[in-house]
Amino acid sequence: MISAKPKFAAVALALGLAAAVRSAPARAADTKDRPPPTAADFARLEKEVADQRQLIIQMMQVEQERYDILLKYVQGQAAARSAPPAAAAPPAEHAPARASSDAAASAHEAPAVGVVTGRVQARSGSLKDTWVYVDLVRGSPAHGKTLEIKQKDKQFSPRAAVVLRGTNVVFPNFDPVYHNVFSTSGRNSFDLGAYRAGETPRSVVLSTPGVVDVFCNIHSRMSASILVAPSSLFAKVGADGTFKIENVPVGARKVVAWSPGSKPAQEKVEVGASGGQVNFVLDEEGTTAHLNKSGQPYGSYKE
């Protein structure tokens, strides 16, 4: 491509000649009436010529820059038209293979669990309030869960329950007399004080796994038992004595059968991916008179 610099020089030369031609008659007419030019006139004329030359050079530089920009743009467009097409996307048939591998990886990372089944027998009594749970497996505590145990006809209802640790247990009073619910069971000990029907029910959050024996400090015949489970791995035993606990982590596990009034029975079971099985036999536990919240025998209050 031919450079534009000669073109710009020719234009500048033509402009200078045209200006000289236009000014020649005026200068000729003026010479008749004007004195000969002095040295100062020649100096001023030289300065004007130098200024005009500098102006022409600047104009040529600006035009050259515009030309260079236009040239780069044209060259870029030509390169874009001649560039090879972009690489095609991978065939669609590879997507299922990646999805299958991802699913396999997720399955490999998921913890292995199994189902524990079995049967519970009682040497005496019924299996009405019997539960089986996995011990020594600590799960997340309960959030926002509440169990209500009523105080009515000077009894607790229900008299047996299983809750996940962190459950809030509330004790409304439906009797016209005062009751004072309390427990002295280790770290789950509490004392709700005396209140009667119509007053705001009082409650307690049970946070430590284990059995909580609940009594009334006024009426010695009122009692209830609450099993605080360490995790959600527990199940109630059916009328036929069978049970099933799902999602038990594989490995050697300690499983416990519990019922109020019976001695807890525990067994170890090896839980595999195909599950595990364990059976229990419950023996009745003898009952003894309990003390009030002060550790003293109950008085002669007529119940």
C-alpha positions as CSV (number, residue, x, y, z in Angstrom):
1,M,0.0,0.0,0.0
2,I,1.4,3.5,-1.0
3,S,2.1,5.8,1.9
4,A,0.1,9.0,2.2
5,K,3.1,11.1,3.2
6,P,3.8,12.3,-0.5
7,K,0.2,13.3,-0.9
8,F,0.3,15.4,2.3
9,A,3.5,17.1,1.1
10,A,2.0,18.0,-2.3
11,V,-1.1,19.5,-0.6
12,A,1.0,21.6,1.7
13,L,3.1,22.9,-1.2
14,A,0.0,23.8,-3.2
15,L,-1.5,25.6,-0.3
16,G,1.8,27.6,0.1
17,L,2.0,28.5,-3.6
18,A,-1.7,29.6,-3.7
19,A,-1.1,31.9,-0.7
20,A,2.0,33.4,-2.4
21,V,0.1,34.0,-5.7
22,R,-2.8,35.7,-3.9
23,S,-0.5,38.0,-2.0
24,A,1.8,38.9,-4.9
25,P,-0.4,41.6,-6.5
26,A,-1.0,43.3,-3.2
27,R,2.7,43.3,-2.5
28,A,3.4,44.7,-6.0
29,A,0.9,47.5,-5.6
30,D,2.2,48.4,-2.2
31,T,5.8,48.7,-3.4
32,K,4.9,51.8,-5.4
33,D,3.9,53.8,-2.3
34,R,6.0,52.1,0.3
35,P,9.7,52.6,1.1
36,P,12.2,49.7,0.6
37,P,11.9,46.9,3.3
38,T,14.2,47.1,6.2
39,A,16.0,44.4,8.1
40,A,13.2,44.3,10.7
41,D,10.7,43.6,7.8
42,F,12.8,40.7,6.6
43,A,13.0,39.3,10.1
44,R,9.3,39.5,10.6
45,L,8.7,37.9,7.2
46,E,11.0,35.0,8.0
47,K,9.2,34.4,11.3
48,E,5.8,34.3,9.6
49,V,7.1,31.8,7.1
50,A,8.6,29.7,9.9
51,D,5.2,29.7,11.7
52,Q,3.3,28.7,8.6
53,R,5.8,25.9,8.0
54,Q,5.4,24.6,11.6
55,L,1.6,24.7,11.2
56,I,1.7,22.7,8.0
57,I,3.9,20.1,9.6
58,Q,1.5,19.7,12.6
59,M,-1.5,19.3,10.2
60,M,0.5,16.6,8.3
61,Q,1.2,14.7,11.6
62,V,-2.5,14.7,12.5
63,E,-3.5,13.4,9.1
64,Q,-0.8,10.7,9.3
65,E,-2.2,9.5,12.7
66,R,-5.7,9.3,11.3
67,Y,-4.4,7.3,8.3
68,D,-2.5,4.9,10.6
69,I,-5.7,4.2,12.7
70,L,-7.7,3.6,9.6
71,L,-5.1,1.2,8.3
72,K,-5.0,-0.8,11.5
73,Y,-8.8,-1.1,11.5
74,V,-8.9,-2.4,7.9
75,Q,-6.1,-4.9,8.6
76,G,-8.0,-6.2,11.7
77,Q,-11.2,-6.8,9.7
78,A,-9.3,-8.7,7.1
79,A,-7.6,-10.9,9.8
80,A,-11.0,-11.7,11.4
81,R,-12.5,-12.8,8.1
82,S,-9.6,-15.1,7.4
83,A,-9.5,-16.7,11.0
84,P,-10.5,-20.4,11.2
85,P,-13.8,-21.2,12.9
86,A,-14.0,-21.9,16.7
87,A,-13.6,-25.5,17.9
88,A,-16.9,-27.3,18.1
89,A,-18.4,-28.3,21.4
90,P,-17.9,-31.9,22.7
91,P,-20.4,-34.4,21.4
92,A,-23.6,-34.6,23.5
93,E,-23.0,-38.4,24.1
94,H,-20.1,-37.6,26.5
95,A,-22.5,-35.7,28.9
96,P,-24.2,-38.8,30.3
97,A,-20.8,-40.4,30.9
98,R,-19.7,-37.4,33.1
99,A,-23.0,-37.4,34.9
100,S,-22.6,-41.1,35.7
101,S,-19.1,-40.6,37.0
102,D,-20.3,-37.7,39.2
103,A,-23.1,-39.8,40.6
104,A,-20.7,-42.6,41.3
105,A,-18.3,-40.2,43.1
106,S,-21.2,-38.9,45.2
107,A,-22.3,-42.4,46.1
108,H,-18.7,-43.3,47.1
109,E,-18.5,-40.3,49.4
110,A,-21.9,-40.9,51.1
111,P,-21.6,-42.6,54.5
112,A,-22.5,-46.3,54.5
113,V,-25.5,-47.1,56.6
114,G,-27.7,-50.1,57.3
115,V,-30.9,-51.1,58.9
116,V,-31.0,-52.8,62.4
117,T,-34.0,-55.1,63.0
118,G,-34.9,-57.5,65.8
119,R,-37.3,-58.5,68.4
120,V,-37.8,-57.7,72.1
121,Q,-39.4,-60.1,74.6
122,A,-40.5,-59.3,78.2
123,R,-40.4,-61.9,80.9
124,S,-43.3,-60.2,82.6
125,G,-45.6,-57.3,81.7
126,S,-46.3,-55.9,78.2
127,L,-44.3,-54.1,75.6
128,K,-46.6,-51.1,75.4
129,D,-43.9,-48.5,76.3
130,T,-40.8,-50.1,75.0
131,W,-38.2,-48.5,72.7
132,V,-34.9,-49.5,71.2
133,Y,-32.1,-47.0,70.4
134,V,-28.5,-46.9,69.2
135,D,-26.2,-45.7,71.9
136,L,-22.9,-43.9,71.5
137,V,-23.9,-42.3,68.2
138,R,-24.3,-38.6,68.8
139,G,-26.5,-36.7,66.3
140,S,-27.7,-33.1,66.0
141,P,-29.9,-31.9,68.9
142,A,-33.6,-31.1,68.4
143,H,-34.5,-27.6,67.3
144,G,-37.9,-26.2,68.1
145,K,-39.4,-29.5,69.2
146,T,-41.7,-29.7,72.2
147,L,-43.3,-32.6,74.1
148,E,-46.3,-32.0,76.3
149,I,-46.8,-34.1,79.4
150,K,-50.1,-33.2,81.1
151,Q,-50.8,-33.2,84.8
152,K,-54.4,-34.4,85.2
153,D,-56.2,-36.4,87.8
154,K,-53.0,-36.3,89.8
155,Q,-51.2,-38.3,87.2
156,F,-48.7,-37.6,84.3
157,S,-49.9,-38.3,80.8
158,P,-48.1,-39.8,79.0
159,R,-46.2,-41.6,81.7
160,A,-43.4,-42.7,79.4
161,A,-41.9,-41.0,76.4
162,V,-38.7,-40.8,74.3
163,V,-37.3,-37.5,73.0
164,L,-34.3,-36.3,71.1
165,R,-31.8,-34.4,73.2
166,G,-32.6,-30.7,73.1
167,T,-36.3,-31.2,73.2
168,N,-38.4,-28.8,75.3
169,V,-40.8,-30.6,77.6
170,V,-43.8,-28.6,78.9
171,F,-46.0,-29.7,81.9
172,P,-49.4,-28.0,81.8
173,N,-51.5,-28.4,85.0
174,F,-55.2,-29.3,84.5
175,D,-55.9,-30.0,88.2
176,P,-57.4,-27.5,90.6
177,V,-54.7,-28.3,93.1
178,Y,-51.0,-27.3,93.0
179,H,-48.3,-29.6,91.5
180,N,-44.6,-29.2,91.7
181,V,-42.8,-31.1,88.9
182,F,-39.1,-32.0,89.6
183,S,-36.4,-34.5,88.8
184,T,-33.1,-35.4,90.4
185,S,-31.7,-37.4,87.5
186,G,-28.1,-36.2,87.2
187,R,-27.5,-33.4,84.7
188,N,-31.2,-33.4,83.7
189,S,-32.2,-32.3,87.2
190,F,-34.8,-29.6,87.5
191,D,-37.5,-28.1,89.7
192,L,-40.4,-26.2,88.1
193,G,-41.9,-25.0,91.4
194,A,-45.6,-25.2,92.5
195,Y,-48.4,-23.9,90.1
196,R,-52.0,-25.0,89.4
197,A,-54.5,-24.9,86.6
198,G,-54.9,-21.6,84.8
199,E,-51.3,-20.6,85.4
200,T,-48.7,-20.5,82.6
201,P,-47.3,-24.0,82.1
202,R,-43.7,-24.4,83.0
203,S,-41.2,-26.4,80.9
204,V,-37.6,-27.7,80.8
205,V,-35.1,-28.4,78.0
206,L,-33.6,-31.9,78.3
207,S,-30.1,-31.8,76.8
208,T,-28.2,-34.8,78.3
209,P,-28.9,-38.3,77.0
210,G,-30.2,-40.8,79.6
211,V,-33.3,-41.6,81.6
212,V,-35.1,-38.8,83.4
213,D,-37.4,-39.8,86.3
214,V,-40.1,-37.2,86.9
215,F,-42.1,-36.7,90.0
216,C,-44.4,-34.3,91.8
217,N,-43.1,-32.9,95.1
218,I,-46.6,-32.9,96.6
219,H,-48.1,-36.1,95.3
220,S,-45.9,-39.2,95.7
221,R,-47.9,-41.4,93.3
222,M,-47.3,-39.1,90.3
223,S,-44.3,-40.3,88.2
224,A,-43.2,-40.4,84.6
225,S,-40.1,-41.6,82.8
226,I,-38.5,-39.8,79.8
227,L,-35.7,-41.3,77.8
228,V,-33.5,-38.6,76.2
229,A,-32.0,-40.3,73.1
230,P,-28.5,-39.2,71.9
231,S,-29.6,-39.2,68.3
232,S,-32.6,-39.8,66.1
233,L,-31.7,-43.5,65.8
234,F,-34.5,-45.0,67.9
235,A,-37.8,-46.8,67.3
236,K,-40.8,-47.9,69.3
237,V,-41.3,-51.6,69.6
238,G,-44.5,-53.0,68.1
239,A,-47.1,-55.1,69.8
240,D,-45.4,-58.2,68.4
241,G,-42.0,-57.2,69.8
242,T,-40.4,-56.3,66.5
243,F,-38.6,-53.1,65.7
244,K,-36.6,-51.5,62.8
245,I,-34.1,-48.6,63.0
246,E,-32.9,-47.2,59.7
247,N,-29.8,-45.2,58.7
248,V,-27.5,-46.8,61.3
249,P,-23.8,-46.2,60.4
250,V,-22.0,-49.4,59.6
251,G,-19.6,-50.9,62.1
252,A,-19.9,-52.3,65.6
253,R,-22.8,-50.6,67.4
254,K,-24.3,-50.7,70.9
255,V,-28.1,-51.1,70.8
256,V,-30.2,-50.7,73.9
257,A,-33.8,-51.8,74.7
258,W,-35.6,-49.7,77.3
259,S,-38.9,-49.7,79.1
260,P,-40.1,-48.0,82.3
261,G,-40.1,-50.6,85.1
262,S,-37.7,-52.9,83.3
263,K,-33.9,-53.3,83.5
264,P,-32.4,-51.8,80.3
265,A,-30.9,-54.5,78.1
266,Q,-28.0,-53.8,75.7
267,E,-26.3,-55.8,73.0
268,K,-23.5,-55.2,70.5
269,V,-24.3,-55.8,66.8
270,E,-22.1,-55.6,63.7
271,V,-23.9,-53.4,61.2
272,G,-23.1,-53.9,57.6
273,A,-24.4,-52.5,54.4
274,S,-27.0,-55.3,54.4
275,G,-28.0,-54.4,58.0
276,G,-27.8,-56.1,61.3
277,Q,-30.1,-58.1,63.6
278,V,-30.3,-58.2,67.4
279,N,-32.8,-59.6,70.0
280,F,-33.5,-58.6,73.6
281,V,-35.1,-60.1,76.7
282,L,-36.3,-57.6,79.3
283,D,-36.5,-58.4,83.0
284,E,-38.8,-56.5,85.4
285,E,-37.1,-54.1,87.8
286,G,-38.2,-53.8,91.3
287,T,-39.8,-50.6,92.5
288,T,-38.9,-48.6,95.5
289,A,-40.4,-45.6,97.2
290,H,-38.8,-42.4,95.9
291,L,-38.0,-39.3,98.0
292,N,-39.2,-35.7,97.5
293,K,-37.0,-33.0,95.9
294,S,-35.3,-32.3,99.3
295,G,-34.2,-36.0,99.6
296,Q,-36.8,-36.6,102.4
297,P,-39.7,-39.0,102.6
298,Y,-43.1,-37.6,101.7
299,G,-45.3,-36.3,104.5
300,S,-48.8,-37.4,105.4
301,Y,-50.4,-35.3,102.6
302,K,-53.7,-36.9,101.6
303,E,-53.6,-37.6,97.9
